[in-house]
């Protein structure tokens, strides 16, 4: 018997079972919430009284499933598909580290120039979306997407690009889910306006906050070693007044199933902790000199 495969199957089965039982609980919870809303002040009035300005919200009839993601184990054949001018290293089987042999000069650091670089240089770069640019650290972070929905702050589904003082890209690090698939039935989750009220009631935003936009994505629900379960999550970007009254941009995440605020570690760090692995192979390097056109 292949115990490793059997163990993985058991983990996946129990994860799916947990999601199913959780869904049953949440359905009952949502029904109770509907009754509470009918008997109290409307959500819109509560936010209006607090001078919360809200931009255009997405359709409230979002139907999204949980997602199962299998972490990609990289091989040399994957590196051969990358672009030219790179020395590539596989670390811990799940991280690609790239150093450009000749730094790539960008006229300026913008959303477009960075996105263009990732699409043409990184393995399956079209599956990633720019999330942030840190001018001080000279790095940009990209998140993997599924069906146009972002996977937020997942260490196993990100790209981090670095550049120097001359606006020359010098390298990047990459992780990814090799496969992503919906699990369970699609359900109608909480409305975005309810998610906004949740962060207000819990004190994350103050009076006179402006909600810039709200979008549906995914956050990690079950962070297993090889396979993870992702939950539908509302991302709320807001301009929140600081102590001086000046607006400060902040990002909040609310589970679209149970309406709970998701506390996400807002940092992508590819320094993987070492653990005993009898099958672990040393890191390998490969210089890619020819472009492999799909």
C-alpha atoms as an extended CHARMM CRD file, in Angstrom:
* protein
*
       294  EXT
         1         1  UNK       CA              0.0000000000        0.0000000000        0.0000000000  PROA      1               0.0000000000
         2         2  UNK       CA              1.2440000000        3.4880000000       -0.8810000000  PROA      2               0.0000000000
         3         3  UNK       CA              0.7500000000        5.1170000000        2.5210000000  PROA      3               0.0000000000
         4         4  UNK       CA              1.6220000000        8.6030000000        1.2580000000  PROA      4               0.0000000000
         5         5  UNK       CA             -1.1490000000        8.5520000000       -1.3720000000  PROA      5               0.0000000000
         6         6  UNK       CA             -3.6110000000        6.9510000000        1.0620000000  PROA      6               0.0000000000
         7         7  UNK       CA             -2.8920000000        9.6350000000        3.6520000000  PROA      7               0.0000000000
         8         8  UNK       CA             -3.4290000000       12.3870000000        1.0780000000  PROA      8               0.0000000000
         9         9  UNK       CA             -6.7680000000       10.8660000000        0.0030000000  PROA      9               0.0000000000
        10        10  UNK       CA             -7.9640000000       10.7000000000        3.6150000000  PROA      10              0.0000000000
        11        11  UNK       CA             -6.9650000000       14.3160000000        4.2070000000  PROA      11              0.0000000000
        12        12  UNK       CA             -8.8390000000       15.5130000000        1.1110000000  PROA      12              0.0000000000
        13        13  UNK       CA            -11.9440000000       13.4540000000        1.9600000000  PROA      13              0.0000000000
        14        14  UNK       CA            -12.1020000000       14.7570000000        5.5340000000  PROA      14              0.0000000000
        15        15  UNK       CA            -11.5080000000       18.3210000000        4.3270000000  PROA      15              0.0000000000
        16        16  UNK       CA            -14.4450000000       18.0620000000        1.9210000000  PROA      16              0.0000000000
        17        17  UNK       CA            -16.5880000000       16.5270000000        4.6820000000  PROA      17              0.0000000000
        18        18  UNK       CA            -15.7040000000       19.4050000000        7.0000000000  PROA      18              0.0000000000
        19        19  UNK       CA            -16.6660000000       21.9130000000        4.3060000000  PROA      19              0.0000000000
        20        20  UNK       CA            -20.0050000000       20.1340000000        3.8090000000  PROA      20              0.0000000000
        21        21  UNK       CA            -20.8260000000       20.1190000000        7.5260000000  PROA      21              0.0000000000
        22        22  UNK       CA            -19.7020000000       23.7200000000        7.7900000000  PROA      22              0.0000000000
        23        23  UNK       CA            -22.0350000000       24.6410000000        4.9080000000  PROA      23              0.0000000000
        24        24  UNK       CA            -24.9860000000       23.0080000000        6.6800000000  PROA      24              0.0000000000
        25        25  UNK       CA            -24.2310000000       25.0210000000        9.8070000000  PROA      25              0.0000000000
        26        26  UNK       CA            -23.8430000000       28.2570000000        7.8400000000  PROA      26              0.0000000000
        27        27  UNK       CA            -27.1380000000       27.7650000000        5.9850000000  PROA      27              0.0000000000
        28        28  UNK       CA            -28.9060000000       27.6510000000        9.3430000000  PROA      28              0.0000000000
        29        29  UNK       CA            -26.8730000000       30.6110000000       10.5600000000  PROA      29              0.0000000000
        30        30  UNK       CA            -27.7850000000       32.7080000000        7.5130000000  PROA      30              0.0000000000
        31        31  UNK       CA            -31.4760000000       31.9710000000        7.9600000000  PROA      31              0.0000000000
        32        32  UNK       CA            -31.2570000000       33.2840000000       11.5240000000  PROA      32              0.0000000000
        33        33  UNK       CA            -29.4180000000       36.3760000000       10.2980000000  PROA      33              0.0000000000
        34        34  UNK       CA            -32.1790000000       37.1210000000        7.7950000000  PROA      34              0.0000000000
        35        35  UNK       CA            -34.7430000000       37.1010000000       10.6030000000  PROA      35              0.0000000000
        36        36  UNK       CA            -32.6010000000       39.4730000000       12.6730000000  PROA      36              0.0000000000
        37        37  UNK       CA            -32.2990000000       41.9370000000        9.7770000000  PROA      37              0.0000000000
        38        38  UNK       CA            -36.0620000000       41.9410000000        9.2410000000  PROA      38              0.0000000000
        39        39  UNK       CA            -36.6200000000       42.8670000000       12.8790000000  PROA      39              0.0000000000
        40        40  UNK       CA            -34.0270000000       45.6200000000       13.2040000000  PROA      40              0.0000000000
        41        41  UNK       CA            -32.6480000000       48.7230000000       11.5530000000  PROA      41              0.0000000000
        42        42  UNK       CA            -31.6590000000       48.1710000000        7.9360000000  PROA      42              0.0000000000
        43        43  UNK       CA            -27.9840000000       47.7410000000        7.0960000000  PROA      43              0.0000000000
        44        44  UNK       CA            -28.0480000000       50.7030000000        4.7230000000  PROA      44              0.0000000000
        45        45  UNK       CA            -29.4480000000       53.0580000000        7.3650000000  PROA      45              0.0000000000
        46        46  UNK       CA            -26.8410000000       52.0170000000        9.9360000000  PROA      46              0.0000000000
        47        47  UNK       CA            -24.0090000000       52.8350000000        7.5470000000  PROA      47              0.0000000000
        48        48  UNK       CA            -25.6530000000       56.0400000000        6.3570000000  PROA      48              0.0000000000
        49        49  UNK       CA            -26.0000000000       57.2830000000        9.9280000000  PROA      49              0.0000000000
        50        50  UNK       CA            -22.2540000000       56.6860000000       10.3860000000  PROA      50              0.0000000000
        51        51  UNK       CA            -21.4730000000       58.6980000000        7.2370000000  PROA      51              0.0000000000
        52        52  UNK       CA            -19.9590000000       55.6660000000        5.5270000000  PROA      52              0.0000000000
        53        53  UNK       CA            -19.6350000000       56.4580000000        1.8140000000  PROA      53              0.0000000000
        54        54  UNK       CA            -19.9190000000       53.4000000000       -0.4090000000  PROA      54              0.0000000000
        55        55  UNK       CA            -18.9630000000       53.1540000000       -4.0590000000  PROA      55              0.0000000000
        56        56  UNK       CA            -20.5610000000       50.8100000000       -6.5630000000  PROA      56              0.0000000000
        57        57  UNK       CA            -20.9830000000       47.3120000000       -5.1470000000  PROA      57              0.0000000000
        58        58  UNK       CA            -20.8540000000       44.0350000000       -7.0930000000  PROA      58              0.0000000000
        59        59  UNK       CA            -24.0390000000       42.0900000000       -7.7420000000  PROA      59              0.0000000000
        60        60  UNK       CA            -25.3900000000       40.6240000000       -4.5190000000  PROA      60              0.0000000000
        61        61  UNK       CA            -26.3560000000       37.3080000000       -6.1250000000  PROA      61              0.0000000000
        62        62  UNK       CA            -22.7970000000       35.9480000000       -6.2300000000  PROA      62              0.0000000000
        63        63  UNK       CA            -22.7970000000       32.1610000000       -6.5480000000  PROA      63              0.0000000000
        64        64  UNK       CA            -19.3880000000       30.7300000000       -5.7090000000  PROA      64              0.0000000000
        65        65  UNK       CA            -18.0940000000       27.3680000000       -4.5260000000  PROA      65              0.0000000000
        66        66  UNK       CA            -15.3090000000       26.3970000000       -2.1910000000  PROA      66              0.0000000000
        67        67  UNK       CA            -12.0730000000       25.6400000000       -4.0360000000  PROA      67              0.0000000000
        68        68  UNK       CA             -9.5340000000       22.8680000000       -3.6120000000  PROA      68              0.0000000000
        69        69  UNK       CA             -5.9910000000       23.8210000000       -4.5930000000  PROA      69              0.0000000000
        70        70  UNK       CA             -3.0680000000       21.4330000000       -5.0170000000  PROA      70              0.0000000000
        71        71  UNK       CA              0.3140000000       23.0780000000       -4.4460000000  PROA      71              0.0000000000
        72        72  UNK       CA              2.5450000000       22.8860000000       -7.5110000000  PROA      72              0.0000000000
        73        73  UNK       CA              5.7130000000       20.7900000000       -7.2480000000  PROA      73              0.0000000000
        74        74  UNK       CA              8.1390000000       22.2610000000       -9.7730000000  PROA      74              0.0000000000
        75        75  UNK       CA             10.3840000000       20.1970000000      -12.0310000000  PROA      75              0.0000000000
        76        76  UNK       CA             13.1210000000       21.0450000000      -14.5320000000  PROA      76              0.0000000000
        77        77  UNK       CA             10.6160000000       20.6520000000      -17.3490000000  PROA      77              0.0000000000
        78        78  UNK       CA              8.6970000000       23.6030000000      -15.8730000000  PROA      78              0.0000000000
        79        79  UNK       CA             11.8090000000       25.7690000000      -15.8680000000  PROA      79              0.0000000000
        80        80  UNK       CA             12.4310000000       25.0410000000      -19.5260000000  PROA      80              0.0000000000
        81        81  UNK       CA              9.1520000000       26.8050000000      -20.3310000000  PROA      81              0.0000000000
        82        82  UNK       CA             10.3210000000       30.0710000000      -18.7840000000  PROA      82              0.0000000000
        83        83  UNK       CA             11.7230000000       32.9930000000      -20.7260000000  PROA      83              0.0000000000
        84        84  UNK       CA             15.3610000000       33.6340000000      -21.5980000000  PROA      84              0.0000000000
        85        85  UNK       CA             17.9660000000       35.5370000000      -19.5590000000  PROA      85              0.0000000000
        86        86  UNK       CA             17.3490000000       33.7150000000      -16.2710000000  PROA      86              0.0000000000
        87        87  UNK       CA             19.1710000000       31.4950000000      -13.8040000000  PROA      87              0.0000000000
        88        88  UNK       CA             16.3960000000       29.5230000000      -12.1120000000  PROA      88              0.0000000000
        89        89  UNK       CA             16.5070000000       27.6300000000       -8.8200000000  PROA      89              0.0000000000
        90        90  UNK       CA             13.9230000000       25.2580000000       -7.3670000000  PROA      90              0.0000000000
        91        91  UNK       CA             13.7280000000       25.5490000000       -3.5730000000  PROA      91              0.0000000000
        92        92  UNK       CA             11.8640000000       23.0920000000       -1.3480000000  PROA      92              0.0000000000
        93        93  UNK       CA             10.2430000000       21.6890000000       -4.5060000000  PROA      93              0.0000000000
        94        94  UNK       CA              7.5590000000       24.4120000000       -4.4450000000  PROA      94              0.0000000000
        95        95  UNK       CA              9.4010000000       27.7130000000       -5.0090000000  PROA      95              0.0000000000
        96        96  UNK       CA             11.0110000000       29.0370000000       -8.1820000000  PROA      96              0.0000000000
        97        97  UNK       CA             13.7250000000       31.6140000000       -7.5950000000  PROA      97              0.0000000000
        98        98  UNK       CA             14.8730000000       33.6150000000      -10.6150000000  PROA      98              0.0000000000
        99        99  UNK       CA             17.9270000000       35.8130000000      -11.0180000000  PROA      99              0.0000000000
       100       100  UNK       CA             18.1230000000       37.7130000000      -14.2940000000  PROA      100             0.0000000000
       101       101  UNK       CA             21.5250000000       37.3720000000      -15.9330000000  PROA      101             0.0000000000
       102       102  UNK       CA             21.0050000000       40.8260000000      -17.4180000000  PROA      102             0.0000000000
       103       103  UNK       CA             18.6930000000       43.0830000000      -15.3470000000  PROA      103             0.0000000000
       104       104  UNK       CA             15.6760000000       44.2560000000      -17.3540000000  PROA      104             0.0000000000
       105       105  UNK       CA             15.3590000000       48.0320000000      -17.4730000000  PROA      105             0.0000000000
       106       106  UNK       CA             11.8850000000       49.5420000000      -17.0600000000  PROA      106             0.0000000000
       107       107  UNK       CA             11.2940000000       53.1550000000      -18.0770000000  PROA      107             0.0000000000
       108       108  UNK       CA              9.2170000000       53.5030000000      -14.9290000000  PROA      108             0.0000000000
       109       109  UNK       CA              7.6970000000       51.2320000000      -12.3130000000  PROA      109             0.0000000000
       110       110  UNK       CA              3.9700000000       51.0580000000      -13.0590000000  PROA      110             0.0000000000
       111       111  UNK       CA              1.1380000000       48.5420000000      -12.9130000000  PROA      111             0.0000000000
       112       112  UNK       CA              1.4480000000       47.9860000000      -16.6530000000  PROA      112             0.0000000000
       113       113  UNK       CA              5.2220000000       47.5730000000      -16.9020000000  PROA      113             0.0000000000
       114       114  UNK       CA              5.3140000000       45.1220000000      -13.9980000000  PROA      114             0.0000000000
       115       115  UNK       CA              2.3230000000       43.1600000000      -15.2890000000  PROA      115             0.0000000000
       116       116  UNK       CA              3.8460000000       42.9610000000      -18.7630000000  PROA      116             0.0000000000
       117       117  UNK       CA              7.0920000000       41.6300000000      -17.2710000000  PROA      117             0.0000000000
       118       118  UNK       CA              5.3360000000       38.9040000000      -15.2820000000  PROA      118             0.0000000000
       119       119  UNK       CA              3.1930000000       37.8130000000      -18.2240000000  PROA      119             0.0000000000
       120       120  UNK       CA              6.1560000000       37.4060000000      -20.5640000000  PROA      120             0.0000000000
       121       121  UNK       CA              8.7480000000       36.1070000000      -18.0800000000  PROA      121             0.0000000000
       122       122  UNK       CA              7.1180000000       34.1170000000      -15.2740000000  PROA      122             0.0000000000
       123       123  UNK       CA              5.7800000000       30.5860000000      -15.7350000000  PROA      123             0.0000000000
       124       124  UNK       CA              2.0430000000       30.9680000000      -16.4770000000  PROA      124             0.0000000000
       125       125  UNK       CA              2.3790000000       34.6340000000      -15.6240000000  PROA      125             0.0000000000
       126       126  UNK       CA             -1.0480000000       35.3570000000      -17.1020000000  PROA      126             0.0000000000
       127       127  UNK       CA             -2.5710000000       33.5550000000      -14.1030000000  PROA      127             0.0000000000
       128       128  UNK       CA             -1.3190000000       36.2460000000      -11.7110000000  PROA      128             0.0000000000
       129       129  UNK       CA             -2.6700000000       39.7030000000      -10.9090000000  PROA      129             0.0000000000
       130       130  UNK       CA             -0.7390000000       42.6310000000       -9.4680000000  PROA      130             0.0000000000
       131       131  UNK       CA             -1.6740000000       43.2490000000       -5.8490000000  PROA      131             0.0000000000
       132       132  UNK       CA              0.7980000000       45.7970000000       -4.5060000000  PROA      132             0.0000000000
       133       133  UNK       CA              3.9080000000       47.8510000000       -5.2870000000  PROA      133             0.0000000000
       134       134  UNK       CA              6.2920000000       48.7430000000       -2.4640000000  PROA      134             0.0000000000
       135       135  UNK       CA              8.5840000000       51.5180000000       -3.6620000000  PROA      135             0.0000000000
       136       136  UNK       CA             10.6100000000       51.5350000000       -0.4430000000  PROA      136             0.0000000000
       137       137  UNK       CA             11.4080000000       47.8200000000       -0.5950000000  PROA      137             0.0000000000
       138       138  UNK       CA             11.5490000000       47.9080000000       -4.4030000000  PROA      138             0.0000000000
       139       139  UNK       CA              9.2950000000       44.9050000000       -4.7820000000  PROA      139             0.0000000000
       140       140  UNK       CA              5.8640000000       44.0860000000       -6.1720000000  PROA      140             0.0000000000
       141       141  UNK       CA              3.5470000000       41.2550000000       -5.1850000000  PROA      141             0.0000000000
       142       142  UNK       CA              1.2510000000       39.3470000000       -7.5260000000  PROA      142             0.0000000000
       143       143  UNK       CA             -1.4960000000       36.9130000000       -6.4710000000  PROA      143             0.0000000000
       144       144  UNK       CA             -2.7270000000       33.9170000000       -8.4390000000  PROA      144             0.0000000000
       145       145  UNK       CA             -6.2950000000       34.1460000000       -9.7280000000  PROA      145             0.0000000000
       146       146  UNK       CA             -9.0070000000       31.6040000000      -10.5100000000  PROA      146             0.0000000000
       147       147  UNK       CA            -11.9200000000       32.5440000000      -12.7670000000  PROA      147             0.0000000000
       148       148  UNK       CA            -10.9750000000       36.2260000000      -12.3990000000  PROA      148             0.0000000000
       149       149  UNK       CA            -11.0940000000       35.9620000000       -8.6010000000  PROA      149             0.0000000000
       150       150  UNK       CA             -7.9590000000       36.6660000000       -6.5650000000  PROA      150             0.0000000000
       151       151  UNK       CA             -6.4830000000       34.2330000000       -4.0340000000  PROA      151             0.0000000000
       152       152  UNK       CA             -5.5430000000       36.6060000000       -1.2280000000  PROA      152             0.0000000000
       153       153  UNK       CA             -2.1960000000       36.3950000000        0.5970000000  PROA      153             0.0000000000
       154       154  UNK       CA             -1.5280000000       32.7180000000        0.0340000000  PROA      154             0.0000000000
       155       155  UNK       CA              2.1480000000       31.7620000000        0.3540000000  PROA      155             0.0000000000
       156       156  UNK       CA              1.5540000000       28.9880000000       -2.1880000000  PROA      156             0.0000000000
       157       157  UNK       CA              0.0460000000       31.1940000000       -4.9130000000  PROA      157             0.0000000000
       158       158  UNK       CA              2.1500000000       34.3330000000       -5.2850000000  PROA      158             0.0000000000
       159       159  UNK       CA              4.9250000000       36.0490000000       -7.2190000000  PROA      159             0.0000000000
       160       160  UNK       CA              7.2810000000       38.6240000000       -5.7310000000  PROA      160             0.0000000000
       161       161  UNK       CA              9.2970000000       40.7730000000       -8.1750000000  PROA      161             0.0000000000
       162       162  UNK       CA             12.4000000000       42.7570000000       -7.1260000000  PROA      162             0.0000000000
       163       163  UNK       CA             14.2150000000       45.6570000000       -8.8180000000  PROA      163             0.0000000000
       164       164  UNK       CA             17.1700000000       47.9480000000       -8.0790000000  PROA      164             0.0000000000
       165       165  UNK       CA             17.6520000000       51.7210000000       -7.7740000000  PROA      165             0.0000000000
       166       166  UNK       CA             17.9750000000       51.9790000000      -11.5710000000  PROA      166             0.0000000000
       167       167  UNK       CA             14.4590000000       50.5490000000      -12.0930000000  PROA      167             0.0000000000
       168       168  UNK       CA             16.0250000000       47.3400000000      -13.3740000000  PROA      168             0.0000000000
       169       169  UNK       CA             14.2400000000       44.1130000000      -12.5180000000  PROA      169             0.0000000000
       170       170  UNK       CA             16.8110000000       41.7460000000      -11.0160000000  PROA      170             0.0000000000
       171       171  UNK       CA             14.7100000000       38.6920000000      -10.1670000000  PROA      171             0.0000000000
       172       172  UNK       CA             11.5700000000       37.1890000000       -8.7090000000  PROA      172             0.0000000000
       173       173  UNK       CA             10.2130000000       34.3220000000       -6.6130000000  PROA      173             0.0000000000
       174       174  UNK       CA              7.1670000000       32.2600000000       -7.5130000000  PROA      174             0.0000000000
       175       175  UNK       CA              4.7810000000       29.7240000000       -6.0010000000  PROA      175             0.0000000000
       176       176  UNK       CA              1.5370000000       28.4410000000       -7.4840000000  PROA      176             0.0000000000
       177       177  UNK       CA             -1.3230000000       26.0120000000       -7.2460000000  PROA      177             0.0000000000
       178       178  UNK       CA             -0.8390000000       23.4400000000       -9.9760000000  PROA      178             0.0000000000
       179       179  UNK       CA             -4.5560000000       22.6730000000      -10.0320000000  PROA      179             0.0000000000
       180       180  UNK       CA             -7.5860000000       24.5490000000       -8.7570000000  PROA      180             0.0000000000
       181       181  UNK       CA            -11.0970000000       23.1230000000       -8.8200000000  PROA      181             0.0000000000
       182       182  UNK       CA            -14.4440000000       23.9680000000       -7.2920000000  PROA      182             0.0000000000
       183       183  UNK       CA            -15.7600000000       21.5830000000       -4.6470000000  PROA      183             0.0000000000
       184       184  UNK       CA            -19.2960000000       21.2580000000       -3.3560000000  PROA      184             0.0000000000
       185       185  UNK       CA            -22.3410000000       23.0880000000       -4.6660000000  PROA      185             0.0000000000
       186       186  UNK       CA            -22.5010000000       26.7620000000       -5.5400000000  PROA      186             0.0000000000
       187       187  UNK       CA            -24.3080000000       28.8430000000       -2.9450000000  PROA      187             0.0000000000
       188       188  UNK       CA            -25.4950000000       32.4040000000       -2.5610000000  PROA      188             0.0000000000
       189       189  UNK       CA            -23.3740000000       34.0060000000        0.1270000000  PROA      189             0.0000000000
       190       190  UNK       CA            -23.7440000000       37.1150000000        2.2390000000  PROA      190             0.0000000000
       191       191  UNK       CA            -24.2320000000       40.3940000000        0.4210000000  PROA      191             0.0000000000
       192       192  UNK       CA            -21.2850000000       42.7960000000        0.1940000000  PROA      192             0.0000000000
       193       193  UNK       CA            -23.2400000000       45.4080000000        2.1670000000  PROA      193             0.0000000000
       194       194  UNK       CA            -23.4550000000       42.9340000000        5.0680000000  PROA      194             0.0000000000
       195       195  UNK       CA            -19.6900000000       42.4150000000        4.9540000000  PROA      195             0.0000000000
       196       196  UNK       CA            -19.1900000000       46.1900000000        5.1490000000  PROA      196             0.0000000000
       197       197  UNK       CA            -21.4880000000       46.4110000000        8.1560000000  PROA      197             0.0000000000
       198       198  UNK       CA            -19.5240000000       43.6110000000        9.8340000000  PROA      198             0.0000000000
       199       199  UNK       CA            -16.1940000000       45.4650000000        9.7000000000  PROA      199             0.0000000000
       200       200  UNK       CA            -17.9580000000       48.6210000000       10.9010000000  PROA      200             0.0000000000
       201       201  UNK       CA            -19.6590000000       46.9540000000       13.8630000000  PROA      201             0.0000000000
       202       202  UNK       CA            -16.4130000000       45.2650000000       14.8990000000  PROA      202             0.0000000000
       203       203  UNK       CA            -14.5940000000       48.5920000000       14.9290000000  PROA      203             0.0000000000
       204       204  UNK       CA            -12.3220000000       48.0990000000       11.9230000000  PROA      204             0.0000000000
       205       205  UNK       CA            -13.6260000000       51.2390000000       10.2160000000  PROA      205             0.0000000000
       206       206  UNK       CA            -14.7250000000       54.5680000000       11.6770000000  PROA      206             0.0000000000
       207       207  UNK       CA            -17.3650000000       57.1190000000       10.8610000000  PROA      207             0.0000000000
       208       208  UNK       CA            -16.6910000000       59.0420000000        7.6430000000  PROA      208             0.0000000000
       209       209  UNK       CA            -14.9280000000       56.0860000000        6.0160000000  PROA      209             0.0000000000
       210       210  UNK       CA            -15.1220000000       55.7430000000        2.2360000000  PROA      210             0.0000000000
       211       211  UNK       CA            -15.4780000000       52.2520000000        0.7820000000  PROA      211             0.0000000000
       212       212  UNK       CA            -13.5190000000       52.3430000000       -2.4830000000  PROA      212             0.0000000000
       213       213  UNK       CA            -14.6150000000       48.9610000000       -3.8080000000  PROA      213             0.0000000000
       214       214  UNK       CA            -15.6090000000       45.4250000000       -2.8440000000  PROA      214             0.0000000000
       215       215  UNK       CA            -14.6730000000       42.2740000000       -4.7500000000  PROA      215             0.0000000000
       216       216  UNK       CA            -15.0790000000       38.5310000000       -4.3520000000  PROA      216             0.0000000000
       217       217  UNK       CA            -11.9890000000       36.3380000000       -4.0280000000  PROA      217             0.0000000000
       218       218  UNK       CA            -10.6470000000       33.4870000000       -1.9030000000  PROA      218             0.0000000000
       219       219  UNK       CA             -8.8720000000       33.1200000000        1.4260000000  PROA      219             0.0000000000
       220       220  UNK       CA             -7.3000000000       30.0200000000        2.9390000000  PROA      220             0.0000000000
       221       221  UNK       CA             -9.6940000000       27.9020000000        5.0120000000  PROA      221             0.0000000000
       222       222  UNK       CA             -7.7560000000       24.6370000000        5.3880000000  PROA      222             0.0000000000
       223       223  UNK       CA             -3.9660000000       25.1920000000        4.9540000000  PROA      223             0.0000000000
       224       224  UNK       CA             -2.7040000000       21.6460000000        4.4160000000  PROA      224             0.0000000000
       225       225  UNK       CA              0.8030000000       20.7970000000        3.2040000000  PROA      225             0.0000000000
       226       226  UNK       CA             -0.0800000000       19.5650000000       -0.2870000000  PROA      226             0.0000000000
       227       227  UNK       CA             -3.7440000000       20.4740000000       -0.7970000000  PROA      227             0.0000000000
       228       228  UNK       CA             -5.5960000000       23.4990000000        0.5560000000  PROA      228             0.0000000000
       229       229  UNK       CA             -9.2610000000       24.4290000000        0.7910000000  PROA      229             0.0000000000
       230       230  UNK       CA            -10.1040000000       28.0370000000       -0.0990000000  PROA      230             0.0000000000
       231       231  UNK       CA            -13.2280000000       29.8550000000        1.0380000000  PROA      231             0.0000000000
       232       232  UNK       CA            -15.1140000000       32.5920000000       -0.8730000000  PROA      232             0.0000000000
       233       233  UNK       CA            -14.1460000000       35.9080000000        0.7070000000  PROA      233             0.0000000000
       234       234  UNK       CA            -15.1490000000       39.5330000000        0.2760000000  PROA      234             0.0000000000
       235       235  UNK       CA            -12.2170000000       41.9320000000       -0.0710000000  PROA      235             0.0000000000
       236       236  UNK       CA            -13.1110000000       45.4510000000        1.0500000000  PROA      236             0.0000000000
       237       237  UNK       CA            -10.7700000000       48.3450000000        0.2640000000  PROA      237             0.0000000000
       238       238  UNK       CA            -11.4790000000       51.4280000000        2.3460000000  PROA      238             0.0000000000
       239       239  UNK       CA            -10.1170000000       54.8880000000        3.0180000000  PROA      239             0.0000000000
       240       240  UNK       CA            -10.2510000000       55.1340000000        6.8140000000  PROA      240             0.0000000000
       241       241  UNK       CA             -9.5820000000       58.4290000000        8.6490000000  PROA      241             0.0000000000
       242       242  UNK       CA             -6.5030000000       58.2610000000       10.8790000000  PROA      242             0.0000000000
       243       243  UNK       CA             -6.0600000000       60.1660000000       14.1500000000  PROA      243             0.0000000000
       244       244  UNK       CA             -5.3990000000       63.3790000000       12.2100000000  PROA      244             0.0000000000
       245       245  UNK       CA             -8.4900000000       62.8820000000       10.0810000000  PROA      245             0.0000000000
       246       246  UNK       CA             -6.5210000000       62.1090000000        6.9290000000  PROA      246             0.0000000000
       247       247  UNK       CA             -7.7110000000       59.0980000000        4.9000000000  PROA      247             0.0000000000
       248       248  UNK       CA             -5.5260000000       55.9890000000        4.9960000000  PROA      248             0.0000000000
       249       249  UNK       CA             -5.9920000000       53.0350000000        2.6290000000  PROA      249             0.0000000000
       250       250  UNK       CA             -6.7650000000       49.7270000000        4.3420000000  PROA      250             0.0000000000
       251       251  UNK       CA             -7.8110000000       46.2920000000        3.1270000000  PROA      251             0.0000000000
       252       252  UNK       CA            -10.2650000000       44.0600000000        4.9720000000  PROA      252             0.0000000000
       253       253  UNK       CA            -11.4090000000       40.5150000000        4.3110000000  PROA      253             0.0000000000
       254       254  UNK       CA            -14.7310000000       38.9880000000        5.3450000000  PROA      254             0.0000000000
       255       255  UNK       CA            -15.6090000000       35.3220000000        4.9080000000  PROA      255             0.0000000000
       256       256  UNK       CA            -18.5350000000       35.3120000000        2.4820000000  PROA      256             0.0000000000
       257       257  UNK       CA            -19.9700000000       32.2190000000        4.1580000000  PROA      257             0.0000000000
       258       258  UNK       CA            -20.0500000000       32.9450000000        7.8920000000  PROA      258             0.0000000000
       259       259  UNK       CA            -19.6700000000       36.7610000000        7.7430000000  PROA      259             0.0000000000
       260       260  UNK       CA            -16.6130000000       36.6940000000       10.0080000000  PROA      260             0.0000000000
       261       261  UNK       CA            -13.6150000000       38.9960000000        9.5440000000  PROA      261             0.0000000000
       262       262  UNK       CA            -10.6400000000       37.0350000000        8.2120000000  PROA      262             0.0000000000
       263       263  UNK       CA             -7.3930000000       37.9800000000        9.9360000000  PROA      263             0.0000000000
       264       264  UNK       CA             -4.8290000000       37.5440000000        7.1610000000  PROA      264             0.0000000000
       265       265  UNK       CA             -1.0630000000       37.7650000000        7.5910000000  PROA      265             0.0000000000
       266       266  UNK       CA             -0.4350000000       40.5270000000        5.0600000000  PROA      266             0.0000000000
       267       267  UNK       CA              3.0530000000       39.5020000000        4.0640000000  PROA      267             0.0000000000
       268       268  UNK       CA              4.4430000000       37.1310000000        1.4590000000  PROA      268             0.0000000000
       269       269  UNK       CA              7.6100000000       35.4540000000        2.7180000000  PROA      269             0.0000000000
       270       270  UNK       CA              9.0490000000       32.5830000000        0.7070000000  PROA      270             0.0000000000
       271       271  UNK       CA             11.4750000000       31.4960000000        3.4330000000  PROA      271             0.0000000000
       272       272  UNK       CA             10.0900000000       27.9890000000        3.9480000000  PROA      272             0.0000000000
       273       273  UNK       CA             10.8710000000       26.2550000000        7.2220000000  PROA      273             0.0000000000
       274       274  UNK       CA             12.8930000000       23.0700000000        6.8270000000  PROA      274             0.0000000000
       275       275  UNK       CA             11.3840000000       19.7580000000        7.9400000000  PROA      275             0.0000000000
       276       276  UNK       CA             12.4030000000       16.1280000000        7.7030000000  PROA      276             0.0000000000
       277       277  UNK       CA             11.5930000000       14.7600000000        4.2780000000  PROA      277             0.0000000000
       278       278  UNK       CA             13.2250000000       11.4780000000        3.2900000000  PROA      278             0.0000000000
       279       279  UNK       CA             12.2700000000       12.0340000000       -0.3430000000  PROA      279             0.0000000000
       280       280  UNK       CA             13.5700000000       15.6130000000       -0.4890000000  PROA      280             0.0000000000
       281       281  UNK       CA             15.9400000000       16.3690000000       -3.3510000000  PROA      281             0.0000000000
       282       282  UNK       CA             18.5740000000       19.1560000000       -3.2540000000  PROA      282             0.0000000000
       283       283  UNK       CA             17.7700000000       22.4230000000       -5.0090000000  PROA      283             0.0000000000
       284       284  UNK       CA             18.6110000000       22.4110000000       -8.7050000000  PROA      284             0.0000000000
       285       285  UNK       CA             19.6270000000       25.2250000000      -11.0160000000  PROA      285             0.0000000000
       286       286  UNK       CA             18.9380000000       25.5300000000      -14.6910000000  PROA      286             0.0000000000
       287       287  UNK       CA             19.9350000000       28.2690000000      -17.0920000000  PROA      287             0.0000000000
       288       288  UNK       CA             17.2390000000       28.8950000000      -19.6890000000  PROA      288             0.0000000000
       289       289  UNK       CA             18.5950000000       30.1850000000      -22.9770000000  PROA      289             0.0000000000
       290       290  UNK       CA             15.7060000000       29.5540000000      -25.3600000000  PROA      290             0.0000000000
       291       291  UNK       CA             12.1420000000       30.8050000000      -25.2260000000  PROA      291             0.0000000000
       292       292  UNK       CA              9.4950000000       28.0920000000      -25.2650000000  PROA      292             0.0000000000
       293       293  UNK       CA              6.4280000000       29.4780000000      -27.0520000000  PROA      293             0.0000000000
       294       294  UNK       CA              3.1390000000       27.8850000000      -25.9760000000  PROA      294             0.0000000000
